[in-house]
């Protein structure tokens, strides 16, 4: 399996790189600043590029025949719009489509769903106000992905933590408010779920809620 990871130096991206290498996959990590990539491995290739520059993105994507793309781009702050991330996501999606990559797995946020209000006070009253810009950006990126024609999965976790990979989490296409009491997810478990999607088509062209 040969995969390419965007957002590889972020906390979720780091987990994706680490766990993919542990499984024996070949990994290309696309970064803006290579000095921030602290992982070294014989199966790891580090590519530098500016994701808002389509030439950079498509040159990297077409350099190898990739089986899948992971997009784990993270916002610097939830308090303002970051159009640069939407532009980057559009470029990655376009490059993936043009180079016939089989699967696109994208990290979003459960707050994009209106029915997330059933998950408690945080998602009913606080997130729609405090995270309104973050949510707007995620909705815009998901809309682009939904219209891409790719074999995509939009993974929608709740609040992310730095906890360990336990494998103890649930995933569902529709929110069942009674199925989880924690309403949080470790980045390690998020990466574990995303990597599992390489071998599955359960959530083909759909969004999925993953939580502990």
N, C-alpha and C positions, 0 to 999 in steps of 0.2 A: 504494500500500500504506500503510495506516494502522495503526501498532503502538503498544502501550503497554508500558513497561518498568518493572518493579518491581525495586528494588535498583540504581537507575540511578547512584547516586553511588559505588558500589563499583568496584573495579578492572575486573571483568568487565563490569559495567553501563556503565561509561564507554566501554569498547570497543564495546559493543552500540549505544550512542547514536551514537558517532562514525561507525561503519561504516554504520549504517542511514541516517544523514543523507547520507553520501557516495553512497549508492545512490539518493538522491532520495526516500526514504520520509518520510512524516509521522510524527513521533515525539512521544509524550507520556511524559515522565519523571516518575514518582511518587516524591517524596522527603519525608522528614521535616523536613529542614532545607534550604531552597532555597539558602542561602549556600554550600553544599557543591557545588552544580552549577555548574561553571566553563565549561560549553559554552554558547555562544549561537548561534542559527541561526534564520532565518525559519520553518523547518519544525518547530522544536522548541517544544513547550508544556511548561511545568513546573507540576505540580500538587502541592500540599502535602497530606499526609494521614498519619494514624496507622494503620498496617496492621492493628493489633489491633482497631481500631474498624470494624466491618462497614459502618456507615453511611458513613464516609469512603470506604471502598474502593468500595462499589457506586455511590455518587454520582459518583465519578470515572469508573468503568468505563462507566456508562450515558450519560455526557455526549456521547460520540461513537460512531459505528459502527466499532469496531475490527476489523481482519482477524486480528490475532494478539496474544497476550500473551507477553512474555518475563519469566520469574521468575529473577532472579539474586541472591537474598537471600543474604548471606554471614554466617557466624557470627563473632562477636567473638573467640572462642577455641575451639579444638578440645577443650578439657579439661573442659568441663562442659556439661550439657544446657541448651538454650535453647528452652524451650517457647514463647516469644514468636514465634519463627520459624515453628514449626508452626502456631500460631494464625493468623499472618499468611498463610501459604500456604493454609490452609483458607478464609480469607476471600476471597483472590484467586480460588481455584478456584470457589467458590460464585458469586461475582460474574460470572466468565467464563461459567459454565454458564447462569446466569439471563439473561444478555444475549446468548447465542447466538454467542459469539465462535468463529471457525472453528478456530483452532489455539492450543495452549498449549505453550510450549517452556520446559523447566525445567532448571536446573543442579543436578546431584546430585554424586555422588562414586563412583568405581569401587570403593572400599572396602566399599560396601554388599553387594557380591556375595561369596558364600562362595568362588567359584572365583577371586577376585582373589588368593588365596594362591599361585596358580601364577605370578604375576608377579614373584616374588622375595622376598627376606627382609623388605623393608620392608612388603610387604602380607601376608606370612604371619605374621610375628612382632611387628613393631613397631606397625603401624597398628591392629590389633585391640585393642591394649592402650592405646596413647597416644591414639588417636583414637576410642575406644569410644563416647564421648558424642556426638561429631560424627556417627559412623556411625549410631547409634541415631536421631538426629534426622532424618537423610536417609532412613532406612528408613521412618520414620513418615510423612514427607511424600510419599514415593513411593507408599506404600499408599493415601493419600488420593487422589492423582492417578490411580492405577490404577482406583479405584472411581468416578471422576467422570463417566465417559461422554464426556469431551471427546476431541477429536482431539489427543492429547498426545504429546510426545516427552520422555523423561527422558535428558538428556545426562550421561554419567558419565565425566568426565575423571580422570586421575591427578593428581599434584601439579602445581599451576599455577605458571607463571613469568611474568616481565614481558618476555619476548622479543618479537620482531617478528612481524608477520603474514607468513608465508612461503607458506601454502597447502600446505605439505608435512606432511601428517598422514594417518593412516588412521582409518577408522571401521568398526566391525563390531558386530553384535548379540551375537555370542558371542566370548569371549576366546580368542585364538590367541596363546599366550605367545611364539611364535617370530617374530611379525610385526613387533614393534617392540623396539628395544634401549634406547630412551631412557626410556620410562615417565614422561614428563612432557609438558606441553602449555602453550604460551603462551596467555595470556588472549586475545590478539589472534586466534590461530588458533581458539580456542574460539568466540569471537564470530562469526568467519567461518563456521564450520560451522553454528552456530545460525541465522544469517541465511539460509544456503542452504536450511534446512529449510522456510522460508516457501513455497518453490516445489516442494517434494518431499513425497512420502508414503511413501518407502521404509521409514521407521521409525514408521509409524502405530501409535499406542498401544503403544509399546514403548520399552525402554531401549537406549541405544547407547553403546558404549565408544569414546572418541575419544582418540588419543594420537599423539605424534610417534615 
